[in-house]
């Protein structure tokens, strides 16, 4: 015969559960149930909202259309930031060049007309012209020297219109300058462009000593162009005993293909 131990927790639980079930059926527990439901309702509501937020977030992150729209928006924002940064760098570079120009302008008594390169004409056999946004209304005339922000002569004015001007570069054919070499003989000659790449200096007497590394400047003998503007550096000397003249190849000290801001010197 099986004996039931007193104070058995399982028996106690079953008796309590049966009593509560009986009381629930009879309705005697309804006031207590309503009170407990009132107390638990706010907590249950919070759990429900929290689970709903998690579900919505999960659905949004796994919706291909919304993900695609988000990627497109971020891509556009990245492009906008890239453009803004590029413009900032251009403005900083332009300001640097203007500061260099102003520094050079303070070293002499001539007037500088600062200009931007706005176009580049197609290369031809004889010339490659740059168009700047200053012209006759700014006092420009043909033959004036054009310099970089550092003060190096890069060409001269060929022709002008009211608000624009065409300039030739020192490396262009038929852009001649009266020049001098900074050597012991103060050698003088004429420079001219060579295929848009280098500069040649001709009519140099055979007996005068020139060497690679010598600096070439304007001699001041040309109309409208003062002495002392640096043209470039001698890179090669052509000296043949049966010739009357020597010839020197000169390399510009800067890249003339990347000019954006120049100045025209008005004596």
Long-range contacts (C-beta under 8 A, 24 or more apart in sequence): 94-260, 94-261, 97-149, 97-260, 97-261, 98-149, 98-261, 100-149, 100-150, 101-149, 101-261, 101-263, 104-147, 104-149, 104-150, 104-151, 104-263, 105-263, 107-151, 108-226, 110-226, 110-265, 110-266, 110-267, 111-139, 111-265, 111-266, 112-263, 112-264, 112-265, 112-266, 113-138, 113-139, 113-140, 113-263, 113-264, 113-266, 114-261, 114-262, 114-263, 115-165, 115-261, 115-262, 115-263, 115-264, 116-260, 116-261, 117-259, 117-260, 117-261, 117-262, 118-164, 121-166, 123-196, 125-173, 126-172, 126-173, 126-174, 127-168, 127-172, 127-173, 127-174, 127-175, 128-168, 128-169, 128-172, 128-196, 129-158, 129-166, 129-167, 129-168, 129-172, 130-155, 130-166, 130-167, 130-168, 130-169, 130-259, 130-262, 131-164, 131-165, 131-166, 131-167, 132-164, 132-165, 132-167, 132-262, 132-264, 133-163, 133-164, 134-163, 134-164, 134-165, 134-264, 135-160, 135-161, 135-162, 135-163, 135-164, 135-165, 136-160, 136-161, 136-162, 136-165, 137-162, 137-163, 138-163, 138-264, 139-266, 140-165, 140-264, 140-266, 141-224, 143-222, 143-223, 143-224, 143-225, 144-224, 144-225, 144-264, 144-265, 144-266, 145-218, 145-224, 145-225, 145-226, 145-229, 145-264, 145-265, 146-262, 146-263, 146-264, 146-265, 147-229, 147-262, 147-263, 147-264, 147-265, 148-254, 148-259, 148-262, 148-263, 149-261, 149-262, 149-263, 150-254, 151-229, 151-230, 152-229, 152-230, 152-231, 152-252, 152-253, 152-254, 153-177, 153-218, 153-225, 153-229, 153-230, 153-231, 154-252, 154-254, 154-256, 154-259, 154-262, 155-256, 156-224, 156-225, 157-264, 165-264, 167-262, 168-193, 169-193, 169-196, 169-256, 170-199, 170-231, 170-232, 170-252, 170-256, 171-195, 171-196, 171-197, 171-198, 171-199, 171-252, 171-256, 172-196, 177-218, 177-222, 177-225, 177-231, 178-218, 178-219, 178-220, 178-221, 178-222, 178-225, 179-216, 179-217, 179-218, 179-219, 179-231, 180-216, 180-217, 180-218, 180-219, 180-220, 180-227, 181-210, 181-214, 181-215, 181-216, 181-217, 181-234, 181-248, 182-214, 182-215, 182-216, 182-217, 183-208, 183-209, 183-210, 183-211, 183-214, 184-209, 185-209, 185-210, 188-219, 188-221, 189-248, 191-216, 191-231, 191-250, 194-249, 198-235, 198-249, 198-250, 198-251, 198-252, 199-231, 199-232, 199-249, 199-250, 199-251, 199-252, 200-247, 200-248, 200-249, 200-250, 201-234, 201-247, 201-248, 201-249, 201-250, 202-245, 202-247, 203-245, 204-245, 204-246, 204-247, 204-248, 205-245, 205-246, 206-239, 206-241, 206-243, 206-244, 206-245, 206-246, 208-246, 210-234, 210-237, 210-246, 210-248, 211-237, 212-236, 212-237, 214-248, 216-248, 216-250, 224-267, 225-265, 226-265, 226-267, 229-265
